[in-house]
Amino acid sequence: MDKNMSPEEKKFTLEEIMAEAEAKRAARRTADPEAPAVTTAPAVTTAPADSDAPQTVTPAAPPVSRPTTQTTAHIIPIIPQAAPEPQAVPDPQAEPEPDTAQPVEPVPDSTSEPSADAAEPAEAPRRSLSDPDHPVSDHIPDCAKPDVHEEHHVGEGMSKKEAMRIRMKNMNKQEIAYLRRKQIFEKCWPVFRFLILFGLGFVILTPLMFMLSYGFRENADMNDPTIIWIPRHLTLRIMKQTINAMGLTHTSNNPLINTLVLNIGCSICQVVTCAITGYGFARFKFKGRNLLFGIVVLMILVPTQIISIPLYSTFRNFLFGTVNLIDNMLVMYLPALTANGIRAGLMIFIFRQFFRGLPKELEDAAYLDGCGPFKTFVKVMVPNAASSFLTVFLFSIVWYWNDYYVASSFFTNTKTISLVLKNLDGILNIEIFNNANANISAREKIVWLEAGCLISITPMLILYACLQKHFTEGIERSGIVG
């Protein structure tokens, strides 16, 4: 640099050198972005003694050294500040000019955190691939696009047939055939289900409605052909005469009391013994268990009529011929106490299936607490098998109440409801018509017969109506149904 240059020339020469050096460094950084940035020291302004104008002196930049290893730190380049231009001294006497410059918005710093008040940019609405305006929609075949209907395809007054027709346009022949079969099944199944339920209800409820209609009408209404279901003369006289004829008001040898004593007592004994037997088959392993359980299954399959004669001989000559148990209630109690009563095989099977479904850990915990097998059965298993006990008890009640064959085989003078109902025709001839050989048509006598049938089934109907919920639950949990 020439020493004879004026300060102004020196100033512009230094600025040109700085700009050229900065341009070279920027070009080098663009070509090699991994090179470290060079920090330029700020310029120092000095004022020489022989001149009033300030002079800017920039120190020389240090040599740039390239690192041998790649750095991971994020380096922010520092741009050198240009020398400040001399500001003009304002004239105090000049009038101030109006400020017409536009306000400059501050530039946000990229390194600073965004403020909480800054509004988030709105997300662009998402478009599905089935949208024809989607940029990728033209490059995707129609078979690969998702089956998404537009808004006008759903609702807006469209009927089900129109929606189904639009849906079937994209189906093949197999899918259309399957859909049509499904539609036919959905239309036919309610009708078929109604017919099944109506048929079952008609078969079950028609006899009950028949008994209700005939049991509360006068016998003269039976000769009126215009009366079918609804009686013209309602009366309780037929019901009272039937109750007296069946002996339900007698104090000795009352059929109702005899039936209750046999029914409740034998049912309780049979439930207890069958529960213990079923628990033994379910939990204990012993020799001959499968053989004995096969005999239990035979008890279900073999009818009572086959073993009735051997049983009669056994009870007639009980204890080697020393005791005659015929016409004694023990002939019903003894089989129940030995788990061999009416339908006992089925009850053992119900208990066995239920106890096998209970977790083994309940018994293991009871054994650890010091309980034996019998105490474990009473304290742990019986409370958990309450539904099965109720189911078996209801079954036993119904079967003992309706039993006629066993009672008629062993009882001669003991009267039960089933025996009285079987002989009700002859009893009516004696009690109502005062003639054992009276020749009365069944059309005139049917009102008393139907009243007797209604009396005999009323306790079972009440019992089932009160315990129907627990009865069905016990059947579901006992293993009878799948």
C-alpha positions in Angstrom: 0.0 0.0 0.0 1.4 3.4 -1.0 2.3 5.7 1.9 1.3 8.8 0.0 -2.3 7.7 -0.2 -4.8 9.9 1.6 -6.8 8.5 4.5 -9.9 8.2 2.4 -8.1 6.2 -0.3 -6.6 3.9 2.4 -10.0 3.4 3.8 -11.6 2.2 0.6 -8.6 0.0 -0.2 -8.9 -1.8 3.1 -12.7 -2.3 2.6 -12.1 -3.8 -0.9 -9.4 -6.2 0.5 -11.8 -7.3 3.3 -14.7 -7.9 0.9 -12.5 -9.9 -1.4 -11.2 -12.0 1.4 -14.7 -12.6 2.7 -15.9 -13.7 -0.7 -13.0 -16.2 -1.0 -13.8 -17.6 2.4 -17.5 -17.9 1.5 -16.6 -19.7 -1.7 -14.3 -22.1 0.2 -17.0 -22.9 2.7 -19.5 -23.6 -0.1 -17.1 -25.9 -1.8 -16.1 -27.7 1.5 -18.9 -27.4 4.1 -17.0 -29.4 6.7 -14.3 -26.7 7.0 -14.4 -24.8 10.2 -15.6 -21.2 10.0 -13.0 -18.4 10.4 -13.7 -15.8 12.9 -12.7 -12.3 11.9 -11.8 -9.9 14.6 -13.8 -6.8 14.8 -12.3 -3.7 13.2 -10.6 -1.0 15.4 -11.2 2.6 14.5 -8.3 5.0 15.2 -7.9 8.6 14.6 -4.4 9.8 13.4 -3.0 13.0 14.7 -2.7 14.8 11.4 -6.3 14.2 10.4 -9.8 14.6 12.0 -11.4 11.7 10.0 -11.4 8.3 11.8 -9.4 5.5 10.3 -10.4 1.8 10.4 -7.7 -0.8 10.8 -8.5 -4.5 10.5 -6.1 -7.0 11.9 -4.9 -9.8 9.6 -6.9 -13.0 9.8 -5.2 -16.0 11.4 -4.3 -18.9 9.1 -7.0 -21.5 8.5 -6.1 -25.0 9.6 -8.2 -27.9 8.3 -9.0 -30.5 11.0 -8.0 -34.1 10.4 -11.0 -35.5 12.1 -14.7 -34.7 11.5 -16.3 -32.6 14.2 -19.8 -33.1 15.3 -20.4 -29.7 16.8 -22.7 -27.3 15.0 -20.6 -24.3 14.0 -22.4 -21.0 13.3 -20.4 -18.8 10.9 -19.8 -15.2 12.1 -20.2 -12.6 9.5 -17.8 -9.6 9.9 -19.4 -6.3 10.6 -18.8 -3.5 8.1 -17.3 -0.3 9.2 -19.9 2.2 10.4 -20.5 5.0 8.0 -20.1 8.6 9.3 -23.4 10.0 10.4 -24.3 13.6 9.4 -24.8 16.1 12.2 -28.4 17.2 12.3 -29.1 20.9 11.9 -31.1 22.2 14.9 -32.7 25.0 12.8 -34.0 22.6 10.0 -37.6 21.4 10.2 -38.1 17.8 11.0 -39.2 15.7 8.0 -42.2 13.4 8.4 -41.5 9.8 9.1 -42.7 7.9 6.0 -40.7 4.8 6.4 -42.5 1.5 6.9 -42.0 -0.2 10.3 -39.5 -3.0 10.1 -40.6 -6.3 11.6 -38.1 -8.0 13.8 -36.5 -11.1 12.2 -36.9 -14.1 14.5 -33.8 -15.7 15.7 -33.4 -19.3 14.6 -31.5 -20.3 17.7 -34.0 -18.9 20.2 -37.0 -21.0 21.4 -40.4 -20.1 19.9 -42.6 -18.1 22.2 -45.8 -19.6 23.7 -47.9 -16.9 22.0 -46.7 -17.8 18.5 -49.5 -19.3 16.4 -49.0 -22.8 15.1 -49.3 -23.2 11.3 -52.6 -24.8 10.3 -52.4 -28.4 9.0 -53.3 -29.0 5.5 -56.5 -31.2 5.1 -55.7 -34.8 4.4 -57.0 -36.4 1.2 -57.6 -40.0 0.7 -56.1 -41.9 -2.3 -59.6 -42.3 -3.7 -59.8 -38.5 -4.2 -59.3 -37.8 -7.9 -57.5 -34.5 -7.0 -54.9 -36.4 -5.0 -51.4 -35.9 -6.7 -50.7 -39.7 -6.5 -54.2 -40.8 -7.5 -53.3 -40.9 -11.2 -50.4 -43.3 -10.7 -52.4 -45.9 -8.6 -54.7 -48.5 -10.3 -58.3 -48.5 -9.3 -58.1 -52.0 -7.8 -55.4 -50.8 -5.3 -57.4 -47.8 -4.0 -59.3 -48.2 -0.8 -63.1 -48.7 -1.0 -64.0 -45.4 0.5 -67.3 -43.9 -0.6 -67.7 -40.2 -1.0 -70.1 -38.2 1.1 -73.0 -38.3 -1.4 -72.8 -42.1 -1.3 -73.7 -42.3 2.4 -77.0 -41.0 3.7 -78.7 -38.0 2.2 -82.0 -39.8 1.7 -80.5 -42.8 -0.1 -82.4 -46.0 0.5 -80.9 -49.4 1.5 -81.5 -50.8 -1.9 -79.6 -48.0 -3.7 -76.7 -48.3 -1.2 -76.6 -52.1 -1.8 -76.7 -51.6 -5.6 -73.7 -49.2 -5.4 -71.9 -51.7 -3.1 -72.5 -54.7 -5.5 -70.9 -52.9 -8.4 -67.5 -53.5 -7.0 -68.1 -57.2 -6.2 -67.3 -60.4 -8.1 -69.8 -63.2 -8.8 -68.9 -65.2 -5.7 -69.3 -62.3 -3.4 -72.6 -61.4 -5.0 -73.9 -65.0 -4.7 -72.8 -65.1 -1.0 -74.5 -61.8 -0.3 -77.7 -63.0 -1.9 -77.7 -66.2 0.1 -77.1 -64.2 3.3 -80.0 -61.9 2.5 -82.3 -64.8 1.8 -81.3 -66.4 5.1 -81.8 -63.2 7.1 -85.3 -62.9 5.6 -86.3 -66.5 6.2 -84.8 -67.1 9.6 -87.2 -64.8 11.6 -90.1 -66.6 10.0 -88.6 -70.0 10.7 -87.8 -69.1 14.3 -91.3 -67.8 14.8 -92.8 -71.1 13.6 -90.5 -73.1 15.9 -91.3 -71.0 19.0 -95.0 -70.9 18.1 -95.1 -74.7 17.6 -93.3 -75.4 20.9 -95.4 -72.9 22.8 -98.6 -74.3 21.3 -97.7 -77.9 22.3 -96.7 -76.9 25.8 -99.4 -74.3 26.6 -102.4 -75.8 24.9 -103.0 -78.5 27.6 -102.6 -75.9 30.3 -105.1 -73.6 28.6 -107.4 -76.6 28.1 -107.3 -77.4 31.8 -107.9 -73.8 32.8 -110.9 -73.5 30.4 -112.5 -76.8 31.5 -111.8 -76.7 35.2 -113.8 -73.5 35.9 -116.9 -74.1 33.9 -120.2 -75.9 34.5 -120.6 -79.4 33.2 -123.7 -78.1 31.2 -121.4 -75.9 29.1 -119.9 -79.1 27.6 -123.2 -79.8 25.8 -123.2 -76.3 24.2 -121.4 -76.5 20.8 -120.9 -72.7 20.7 -118.6 -72.9 23.7 -115.0 -73.9 22.9 -112.4 -72.0 25.0 -114.2 -69.3 26.9 -116.8 -70.7 29.3 -120.2 -69.1 29.6 -120.8 -70.0 33.3 -117.7 -69.6 35.4 -117.8 -71.5 38.7 -115.6 -72.9 41.5 -118.0 -75.7 42.3 -116.2 -78.2 40.0 -112.9 -77.4 41.7 -114.2 -77.9 45.2 -115.9 -81.2 44.4 -112.7 -82.5 42.8 -110.6 -81.5 45.9 -113.0 -83.3 48.2 -113.2 -86.4 45.9 -109.4 -86.7 45.8 -109.2 -86.7 49.6 -107.1 -83.6 49.9 -109.1 -82.4 52.9 -108.9 -85.7 54.8 -106.8 -85.8 58.0 -105.7 -89.4 57.6 -103.9 -90.9 54.6 -104.0 -87.5 52.9 -102.5 -87.9 49.4 -101.0 -84.4 49.5 -99.3 -84.9 52.8 -98.0 -88.3 51.8 -96.6 -87.0 48.6 -94.9 -84.1 50.3 -93.3 -86.4 52.9 -92.0 -88.8 50.2 -91.1 -86.0 47.8 -89.2 -83.7 50.0 -87.5 -86.4 52.1 -86.4 -88.6 49.3 -85.2 -85.6 47.2 -83.0 -84.3 50.1 -81.5 -87.7 50.7 -80.9 -88.3 47.0 -79.2 -84.9 46.5 -76.8 -85.5 49.4 -75.8 -89.0 48.4 -75.5 -88.2 44.7 -73.4 -85.2 45.5 -70.9 -87.3 47.5 -70.8 -90.0 44.9 -70.3 -87.5 42.1 -67.5 -85.8 44.0 -65.7 -89.1 44.5 -65.8 -89.9 40.8 -64.6 -86.4 40.0 -61.7 -86.0 42.4 -60.5 -89.3 43.7 -58.6 -91.9 41.8 -59.1 -95.6 42.8 -59.2 -99.0 41.2 -62.3 -99.7 39.3 -63.4 -96.1 39.0 -64.1 -96.3 35.3 -66.0 -99.6 35.7 -68.2 -98.2 38.5 -68.9 -95.0 36.5 -70.0 -97.2 33.6 -72.5 -98.8 35.9 -73.7 -95.3 36.7 -74.2 -94.6 33.0 -76.2 -97.9 32.7 -78.5 -96.6 35.5 -79.4 -93.7 33.1 -80.0 -96.0 30.2 -81.7 -99.0 31.8 -85.4 -98.2 32.5 -86.9 -98.8 36.0 -89.4 -101.4 34.7 -86.6 -103.9 34.1 -85.5 -103.9 37.8 -88.9 -103.5 39.3 -89.5 -107.3 39.9 -86.1 -107.9 41.6 -86.7 -104.8 43.8 -90.1 -106.0 44.8 -88.7 -109.4 45.8 -85.9 -107.7 47.8 -88.3 -105.4 49.7 -90.8 -108.2 50.2 -88.2 -110.4 51.9 -85.9 -107.8 53.4 -83.2 -108.9 55.8 -83.5 -112.6 54.7 -87.2 -112.6 54.8 -87.6 -111.2 58.4 -89.1 -107.8 57.3 -91.7 -106.9 54.8 -91.3 -103.3 53.5 -94.1 -103.4 50.9 -96.6 -100.5 51.4 -94.0 -98.7 53.6 -92.3 -95.4 52.8 -88.9 -97.1 53.3 -89.1 -98.6 49.9 -88.6 -95.0 48.5 -86.2 -93.8 51.2 -83.7 -96.7 51.1 -82.8 -96.3 47.4 -82.5 -92.6 47.8 -80.1 -93.0 50.8 -77.9 -95.3 48.6 -77.8 -93.0 45.6 -80.0 -95.4 43.7 -83.3 -93.5 43.6 -85.4 -92.3 40.7 -83.0 -91.0 38.0 -80.1 -91.1 40.4 -77.6 -91.9 37.6 -78.3 -88.6 35.9 -77.9 -86.7 39.1 -74.5 -88.4 39.8 -73.4 -87.4 36.3 -74.4 -83.8 36.8 -72.4 -83.5 40.1 -69.4 -85.3 38.6 -69.3 -82.9 35.6 -69.7 -79.8 37.8 -67.0 -80.8 40.4 -64.6 -81.6 37.6 -65.0 -78.0 36.4 -64.0 -76.4 39.7 -60.3 -75.5 40.1 -58.1 -78.0 42.0 -56.4 -75.2 43.9 -59.4 -74.7 46.1 -58.9 -78.2 47.6 -55.2 -77.8 47.8 -55.6 -74.6 49.8 -58.1 -76.4 52.1 -55.7 -79.3 52.6 -52.9 -76.9 53.6 -55.3 -75.4 56.2 -55.7 -78.8 57.8 -59.0 -79.9 56.3 -59.7 -83.5 55.5 -61.5 -84.8 52.4 -65.0 -84.6 54.0 -64.4 -81.2 55.6 -63.1 -79.9 52.3 -66.2 -81.2 50.5 -68.5 -79.5 53.1 -66.7 -76.2 53.6 -65.3 -75.6 50.1 -67.0 -77.6 47.4 -70.7 -77.5 48.5 -70.8 -73.6 48.7 -69.4 -73.4 45.2 -71.9 -76.0 43.9 -75.0 -74.3 45.1 -76.5 -74.0 41.5 -76.0 -77.7 40.9 -77.6 -78.6 44.2 -80.6 -76.5 43.3 -80.8 -78.1 39.8 -80.7 -81.6 41.1 -83.1 -80.9 43.9 -85.7 -79.5 41.4 -85.2 -82.5 39.1 -85.7 -84.9 42.0 -88.8 -83.0 43.3 -90.5 -83.2 39.9 -89.7 -86.8 39.2 -90.8 -88.0 42.7 -94.0 -85.9 42.4 -94.9 -87.3 39.0 -93.8 -90.9 39.8 -96.6 -93.4 39.3 -94.9 -96.7 38.3 -92.7 -97.1 41.4 -95.4 -96.0 43.8 -98.0 -98.3 42.2 -95.6 -101.2 42.4 -94.8 -100.9 46.1 -97.8 -99.1 47.6 -101.3 -100.7 48.1 -103.0 -98.5 50.7 -100.7 -95.4 50.8 -102.1 -92.7 48.6 -100.1 -90.2 46.6 -101.2 -87.5 44.1 -100.1 -89.6 41.1 -102.0 -92.7 42.3 -105.2 -90.7 43.1 -105.0 -88.9 39.7 -104.6 -92.3 37.9 -107.7 -93.6 39.7 -109.7 -90.4 39.5 -112.3 -91.7 37.1 -113.4 -94.4 39.6 -113.2 -92.1 42.6 -115.5 -89.6 40.8 -118.1 -92.3 40.3 -118.1 -93.0 44.0 -117.8 -89.5 45.4 -119.8 -87.5 42.9 -122.3 -89.8 41.3 -122.6 -92.3 44.3 -122.3 -95.3 42.0 -119.1 -97.1 41.3 -120.5 -98.7 38.2 -122.1 -95.5 36.8 -122.0 -95.2 33.0 -121.3 -91.6 32.5 -119.9 -90.2 29.3 -116.5 -88.7 29.3 -117.9 -85.5 27.9 -119.8 -84.8 31.1 -117.1 -86.1 33.4 -114.2 -84.3 31.7 -114.6 -81.1 33.7 -113.8 -82.9 37.0 -110.9 -84.8 35.3 -109.4 -81.6 34.0 -109.8 -79.9 37.4 -107.9 -82.8 39.0 -105.0 -82.5 36.5 -104.8 -78.8 37.2 -104.7 -79.4 40.9 -101.9 -81.9 40.5 -99.6 -79.7 38.5 -100.2 -76.4 40.3 -97.4 -76.9 42.9 -94.8 -77.7 40.3 -95.8 -74.7 38.2 -95.4 -72.4 41.2 -92.1 -73.9 42.1 -90.7 -73.6 38.6 -92.0 -70.0 38.3 -90.1 -69.0 41.4 -86.9 -70.8 40.7 -86.8 -70.7 36.9 -83.7 -68.4 36.8 -81.6 -70.5 39.1 -82.8 -73.7 37.5 -81.6 -72.7 34.0 -78.4 -71.3 35.3 -77.7 -74.6 37.1 -78.3 -76.6 34.0 -75.9 -74.4 32.0 -73.1 -74.8 34.6 -73.6 -78.5 35.3 -72.4 -79.8 32.0 -75.7 -81.1 30.6 -75.7 -78.7 27.7 -72.6 -77.8 25.5 
